[in-house]
């Protein structure tokens, strides 16, 4: 889905503000130039297997990595969707997403991308300031923040519960809506660990 989102949203200049279109076009030219020059060079030097090993697989790995972080940040059963007359921008920025602490080896690899709430306050905060910004938010607005620690129970909940929006319950699992059609969810519930 990350790749589908990337293709459908980032390559359509109609989806950007008029003042952003020029920069988007420059970005697209760079992407297509790399495809036109870089891909043939990789194939020439390493063959099609090298292209798969040195470009395609890392690219797919990156999309999986970023999709997982995005899913954890934005999909939690307790985060409500609000109608426009009940929606508050400041509140949505503070508690409409989840800060998740990961094992230290993941935190080192992800370069603080998991520190996500400050990004919703201002996307211009550089990654090296995200932790300080989050600490400031925690000190001043802590009761409004959603924070979690990564564990298998969290992943199992996200993958098996958070699927369809309901005004009364926030999210409803597929197997509650269409029990006969939810074999993948039933399978995940059986095979995924359930410990924190």
MODELLER restraints for C-alpha pairs under 7 A, 6 or more apart:
rsr = mdl.restraints
at = mdl.atoms
rsr.add(forms.Gaussian(group=physical.xy_distance, feature=features.Distance(at['CA:2:A'], at['CA:63:A']), mean=5.99, stdev=0.5))
rsr.add(forms.Gaussian(group=physical.xy_distance, feature=features.Distance(at['CA:2:A'], at['CA:67:A']), mean=5.74, stdev=0.5))
rsr.add(forms.Gaussian(group=physical.xy_distance, feature=features.Distance(at['CA:3:A'], at['CA:63:A']), mean=6.72, stdev=0.5))
rsr.add(forms.Gaussian(group=physical.xy_distance, feature=features.Distance(at['CA:9:A'], at['CA:15:A']), mean=6.90, stdev=0.5))
rsr.add(forms.Gaussian(group=physical.xy_distance, feature=features.Distance(at['CA:13:A'], at['CA:21:A']), mean=6.04, stdev=0.5))
rsr.add(forms.Gaussian(group=physical.xy_distance, feature=features.Distance(at['CA:13:A'], at['CA:24:A']), mean=6.99, stdev=0.5))
rsr.add(forms.Gaussian(group=physical.xy_distance, feature=features.Distance(at['CA:42:A'], at['CA:50:A']), mean=6.93, stdev=0.5))
rsr.add(forms.Gaussian(group=physical.xy_distance, feature=features.Distance(at['CA:42:A'], at['CA:51:A']), mean=5.76, stdev=0.5))
rsr.add(forms.Gaussian(group=physical.xy_distance, feature=features.Distance(at['CA:43:A'], at['CA:50:A']), mean=6.58, stdev=0.5))
rsr.add(forms.Gaussian(group=physical.xy_distance, feature=features.Distance(at['CA:43:A'], at['CA:51:A']), mean=5.61, stdev=0.5))
rsr.add(forms.Gaussian(group=physical.xy_distance, feature=features.Distance(at['CA:69:A'], at['CA:114:A']), mean=6.77, stdev=0.5))
rsr.add(forms.Gaussian(group=physical.xy_distance, feature=features.Distance(at['CA:73:A'], at['CA:97:A']), mean=5.46, stdev=0.5))
rsr.add(forms.Gaussian(group=physical.xy_distance, feature=features.Distance(at['CA:73:A'], at['CA:98:A']), mean=4.69, stdev=0.5))
rsr.add(forms.Gaussian(group=physical.xy_distance, feature=features.Distance(at['CA:73:A'], at['CA:99:A']), mean=6.43, stdev=0.5))
rsr.add(forms.Gaussian(group=physical.xy_distance, feature=features.Distance(at['CA:74:A'], at['CA:97:A']), mean=5.13, stdev=0.5))
rsr.add(forms.Gaussian(group=physical.xy_distance, feature=features.Distance(at['CA:74:A'], at['CA:98:A']), mean=6.42, stdev=0.5))
rsr.add(forms.Gaussian(group=physical.xy_distance, feature=features.Distance(at['CA:75:A'], at['CA:158:A']), mean=6.45, stdev=0.5))
rsr.add(forms.Gaussian(group=physical.xy_distance, feature=features.Distance(at['CA:75:A'], at['CA:162:A']), mean=6.43, stdev=0.5))
rsr.add(forms.Gaussian(group=physical.xy_distance, feature=features.Distance(at['CA:76:A'], at['CA:158:A']), mean=6.36, stdev=0.5))
rsr.add(forms.Gaussian(group=physical.xy_distance, feature=features.Distance(at['CA:76:A'], at['CA:162:A']), mean=6.57, stdev=0.5))
rsr.add(forms.Gaussian(group=physical.xy_distance, feature=features.Distance(at['CA:77:A'], at['CA:162:A']), mean=5.85, stdev=0.5))
rsr.add(forms.Gaussian(group=physical.xy_distance, feature=features.Distance(at['CA:77:A'], at['CA:170:A']), mean=6.39, stdev=0.5))
rsr.add(forms.Gaussian(group=physical.xy_distance, feature=features.Distance(at['CA:77:A'], at['CA:171:A']), mean=5.58, stdev=0.5))
rsr.add(forms.Gaussian(group=physical.xy_distance, feature=features.Distance(at['CA:78:A'], at['CA:170:A']), mean=6.72, stdev=0.5))
rsr.add(forms.Gaussian(group=physical.xy_distance, feature=features.Distance(at['CA:79:A'], at['CA:96:A']), mean=6.16, stdev=0.5))
rsr.add(forms.Gaussian(group=physical.xy_distance, feature=features.Distance(at['CA:79:A'], at['CA:170:A']), mean=6.79, stdev=0.5))
rsr.add(forms.Gaussian(group=physical.xy_distance, feature=features.Distance(at['CA:80:A'], at['CA:170:A']), mean=5.11, stdev=0.5))
rsr.add(forms.Gaussian(group=physical.xy_distance, feature=features.Distance(at['CA:81:A'], at['CA:170:A']), mean=6.54, stdev=0.5))
rsr.add(forms.Gaussian(group=physical.xy_distance, feature=features.Distance(at['CA:93:A'], at['CA:120:A']), mean=5.35, stdev=0.5))
rsr.add(forms.Gaussian(group=physical.xy_distance, feature=features.Distance(at['CA:93:A'], at['CA:121:A']), mean=5.77, stdev=0.5))
rsr.add(forms.Gaussian(group=physical.xy_distance, feature=features.Distance(at['CA:94:A'], at['CA:117:A']), mean=6.46, stdev=0.5))
rsr.add(forms.Gaussian(group=physical.xy_distance, feature=features.Distance(at['CA:94:A'], at['CA:144:A']), mean=6.18, stdev=0.5))
rsr.add(forms.Gaussian(group=physical.xy_distance, feature=features.Distance(at['CA:94:A'], at['CA:145:A']), mean=5.62, stdev=0.5))
rsr.add(forms.Gaussian(group=physical.xy_distance, feature=features.Distance(at['CA:95:A'], at['CA:144:A']), mean=5.66, stdev=0.5))
rsr.add(forms.Gaussian(group=physical.xy_distance, feature=features.Distance(at['CA:95:A'], at['CA:145:A']), mean=4.89, stdev=0.5))
rsr.add(forms.Gaussian(group=physical.xy_distance, feature=features.Distance(at['CA:95:A'], at['CA:146:A']), mean=5.51, stdev=0.5))
rsr.add(forms.Gaussian(group=physical.xy_distance, feature=features.Distance(at['CA:97:A'], at['CA:117:A']), mean=6.49, stdev=0.5))
rsr.add(forms.Gaussian(group=physical.xy_distance, feature=features.Distance(at['CA:97:A'], at['CA:146:A']), mean=6.72, stdev=0.5))
rsr.add(forms.Gaussian(group=physical.xy_distance, feature=features.Distance(at['CA:98:A'], at['CA:117:A']), mean=6.89, stdev=0.5))
rsr.add(forms.Gaussian(group=physical.xy_distance, feature=features.Distance(at['CA:98:A'], at['CA:146:A']), mean=4.94, stdev=0.5))
rsr.add(forms.Gaussian(group=physical.xy_distance, feature=features.Distance(at['CA:98:A'], at['CA:147:A']), mean=5.49, stdev=0.5))
rsr.add(forms.Gaussian(group=physical.xy_distance, feature=features.Distance(at['CA:98:A'], at['CA:148:A']), mean=6.97, stdev=0.5))
rsr.add(forms.Gaussian(group=physical.xy_distance, feature=features.Distance(at['CA:99:A'], at['CA:114:A']), mean=6.82, stdev=0.5))
rsr.add(forms.Gaussian(group=physical.xy_distance, feature=features.Distance(at['CA:99:A'], at['CA:115:A']), mean=5.97, stdev=0.5))
rsr.add(forms.Gaussian(group=physical.xy_distance, feature=features.Distance(at['CA:99:A'], at['CA:116:A']), mean=5.76, stdev=0.5))
rsr.add(forms.Gaussian(group=physical.xy_distance, feature=features.Distance(at['CA:99:A'], at['CA:117:A']), mean=6.14, stdev=0.5))
rsr.add(forms.Gaussian(group=physical.xy_distance, feature=features.Distance(at['CA:99:A'], at['CA:146:A']), mean=6.19, stdev=0.5))
rsr.add(forms.Gaussian(group=physical.xy_distance, feature=features.Distance(at['CA:99:A'], at['CA:147:A']), mean=4.65, stdev=0.5))
rsr.add(forms.Gaussian(group=physical.xy_distance, feature=features.Distance(at['CA:99:A'], at['CA:148:A']), mean=6.19, stdev=0.5))
rsr.add(forms.Gaussian(group=physical.xy_distance, feature=features.Distance(at['CA:100:A'], at['CA:114:A']), mean=6.34, stdev=0.5))
rsr.add(forms.Gaussian(group=physical.xy_distance, feature=features.Distance(at['CA:100:A'], at['CA:147:A']), mean=5.73, stdev=0.5))
rsr.add(forms.Gaussian(group=physical.xy_distance, feature=features.Distance(at['CA:100:A'], at['CA:148:A']), mean=4.68, stdev=0.5))
rsr.add(forms.Gaussian(group=physical.xy_distance, feature=features.Distance(at['CA:100:A'], at['CA:149:A']), mean=5.25, stdev=0.5))
rsr.add(forms.Gaussian(group=physical.xy_distance, feature=features.Distance(at['CA:100:A'], at['CA:150:A']), mean=6.09, stdev=0.5))
rsr.add(forms.Gaussian(group=physical.xy_distance, feature=features.Distance(at['CA:101:A'], at['CA:148:A']), mean=6.32, stdev=0.5))
rsr.add(forms.Gaussian(group=physical.xy_distance, feature=features.Distance(at['CA:101:A'], at['CA:149:A']), mean=4.66, stdev=0.5))
rsr.add(forms.Gaussian(group=physical.xy_distance, feature=features.Distance(at['CA:101:A'], at['CA:150:A']), mean=5.87, stdev=0.5))
rsr.add(forms.Gaussian(group=physical.xy_distance, feature=features.Distance(at['CA:102:A'], at['CA:149:A']), mean=6.26, stdev=0.5))
rsr.add(forms.Gaussian(group=physical.xy_distance, feature=features.Distance(at['CA:102:A'], at['CA:150:A']), mean=5.14, stdev=0.5))
rsr.add(forms.Gaussian(group=physical.xy_distance, feature=features.Distance(at['CA:112:A'], at['CA:127:A']), mean=6.23, stdev=0.5))
rsr.add(forms.Gaussian(group=physical.xy_distance, feature=features.Distance(at['CA:112:A'], at['CA:130:A']), mean=6.91, stdev=0.5))
rsr.add(forms.Gaussian(group=physical.xy_distance, feature=features.Distance(at['CA:115:A'], at['CA:130:A']), mean=6.15, stdev=0.5))
rsr.add(forms.Gaussian(group=physical.xy_distance, feature=features.Distance(at['CA:115:A'], at['CA:131:A']), mean=6.49, stdev=0.5))
rsr.add(forms.Gaussian(group=physical.xy_distance, feature=features.Distance(at['CA:117:A'], at['CA:134:A']), mean=6.94, stdev=0.5))
rsr.add(forms.Gaussian(group=physical.xy_distance, feature=features.Distance(at['CA:118:A'], at['CA:130:A']), mean=6.36, stdev=0.5))
rsr.add(forms.Gaussian(group=physical.xy_distance, feature=features.Distance(at['CA:118:A'], at['CA:133:A']), mean=6.14, stdev=0.5))
rsr.add(forms.Gaussian(group=physical.xy_distance, feature=features.Distance(at['CA:118:A'], at['CA:134:A']), mean=5.88, stdev=0.5))
rsr.add(forms.Gaussian(group=physical.xy_distance, feature=features.Distance(at['CA:119:A'], at['CA:125:A']), mean=6.68, stdev=0.5))
rsr.add(forms.Gaussian(group=physical.xy_distance, feature=features.Distance(at['CA:151:A'], at['CA:196:A']), mean=4.99, stdev=0.5))
rsr.add(forms.Gaussian(group=physical.xy_distance, feature=features.Distance(at['CA:152:A'], at['CA:193:A']), mean=5.91, stdev=0.5))
rsr.add(forms.Gaussian(group=physical.xy_distance, feature=features.Distance(at['CA:152:A'], at['CA:194:A']), mean=6.05, stdev=0.5))
rsr.add(forms.Gaussian(group=physical.xy_distance, feature=features.Distance(at['CA:152:A'], at['CA:195:A']), mean=5.90, stdev=0.5))
rsr.add(forms.Gaussian(group=physical.xy_distance, feature=features.Distance(at['CA:152:A'], at['CA:196:A']), mean=5.90, stdev=0.5))
rsr.add(forms.Gaussian(group=physical.xy_distance, feature=features.Distance(at['CA:153:A'], at['CA:193:A']), mean=6.86, stdev=0.5))
rsr.add(forms.Gaussian(group=physical.xy_distance, feature=features.Distance(at['CA:153:A'], at['CA:194:A']), mean=4.82, stdev=0.5))
rsr.add(forms.Gaussian(group=physical.xy_distance, feature=features.Distance(at['CA:153:A'], at['CA:195:A']), mean=5.33, stdev=0.5))
rsr.add(forms.Gaussian(group=physical.xy_distance, feature=features.Distance(at['CA:153:A'], at['CA:196:A']), mean=5.40, stdev=0.5))
rsr.add(forms.Gaussian(group=physical.xy_distance, feature=features.Distance(at['CA:156:A'], at['CA:189:A']), mean=6.97, stdev=0.5))
rsr.add(forms.Gaussian(group=physical.xy_distance, feature=features.Distance(at['CA:156:A'], at['CA:192:A']), mean=6.31, stdev=0.5))
rsr.add(forms.Gaussian(group=physical.xy_distance, feature=features.Distance(at['CA:160:A'], at['CA:173:A']), mean=6.41, stdev=0.5))
rsr.add(forms.Gaussian(group=physical.xy_distance, feature=features.Distance(at['CA:160:A'], at['CA:185:A']), mean=5.44, stdev=0.5))
rsr.add(forms.Gaussian(group=physical.xy_distance, feature=features.Distance(at['CA:160:A'], at['CA:188:A']), mean=6.90, stdev=0.5))
rsr.add(forms.Gaussian(group=physical.xy_distance, feature=features.Distance(at['CA:160:A'], at['CA:189:A']), mean=6.61, stdev=0.5))
rsr.add(forms.Gaussian(group=physical.xy_distance, feature=features.Distance(at['CA:161:A'], at['CA:172:A']), mean=6.18, stdev=0.5))
rsr.add(forms.Gaussian(group=physical.xy_distance, feature=features.Distance(at['CA:161:A'], at['CA:173:A']), mean=4.22, stdev=0.5))
rsr.add(forms.Gaussian(group=physical.xy_distance, feature=features.Distance(at['CA:162:A'], at['CA:171:A']), mean=5.32, stdev=0.5))
rsr.add(forms.Gaussian(group=physical.xy_distance, feature=features.Distance(at['CA:162:A'], at['CA:172:A']), mean=6.26, stdev=0.5))
rsr.add(forms.Gaussian(group=physical.xy_distance, feature=features.Distance(at['CA:162:A'], at['CA:173:A']), mean=5.90, stdev=0.5))
rsr.add(forms.Gaussian(group=physical.xy_distance, feature=features.Distance(at['CA:163:A'], at['CA:171:A']), mean=6.17, stdev=0.5))
rsr.add(forms.Gaussian(group=physical.xy_distance, feature=features.Distance(at['CA:163:A'], at['CA:172:A']), mean=6.16, stdev=0.5))
rsr.add(forms.Gaussian(group=physical.xy_distance, feature=features.Distance(at['CA:163:A'], at['CA:173:A']), mean=5.61, stdev=0.5))
rsr.add(forms.Gaussian(group=physical.xy_distance, feature=features.Distance(at['CA:163:A'], at['CA:174:A']), mean=6.35, stdev=0.5))
rsr.add(forms.Gaussian(group=physical.xy_distance, feature=features.Distance(at['CA:164:A'], at['CA:171:A']), mean=5.35, stdev=0.5))
rsr.add(forms.Gaussian(group=physical.xy_distance, feature=features.Distance(at['CA:164:A'], at['CA:172:A']), mean=5.16, stdev=0.5))
rsr.add(forms.Gaussian(group=physical.xy_distance, feature=features.Distance(at['CA:164:A'], at['CA:173:A']), mean=6.43, stdev=0.5))
rsr.add(forms.Gaussian(group=physical.xy_distance, feature=features.Distance(at['CA:164:A'], at['CA:174:A']), mean=6.88, stdev=0.5))
rsr.add(forms.Gaussian(group=physical.xy_distance, feature=features.Distance(at['CA:165:A'], at['CA:171:A']), mean=4.52, stdev=0.5))
rsr.add(forms.Gaussian(group=physical.xy_distance, feature=features.Distance(at['CA:165:A'], at['CA:172:A']), mean=6.22, stdev=0.5))
rsr.add(forms.Gaussian(group=physical.xy_distance, feature=features.Distance(at['CA:166:A'], at['CA:172:A']), mean=6.37, stdev=0.5))
rsr.add(forms.Gaussian(group=physical.xy_distance, feature=features.Distance(at['CA:174:A'], at['CA:182:A']), mean=6.13, stdev=0.5))
rsr.add(forms.Gaussian(group=physical.xy_distance, feature=features.Distance(at['CA:175:A'], at['CA:182:A']), mean=5.20, stdev=0.5))
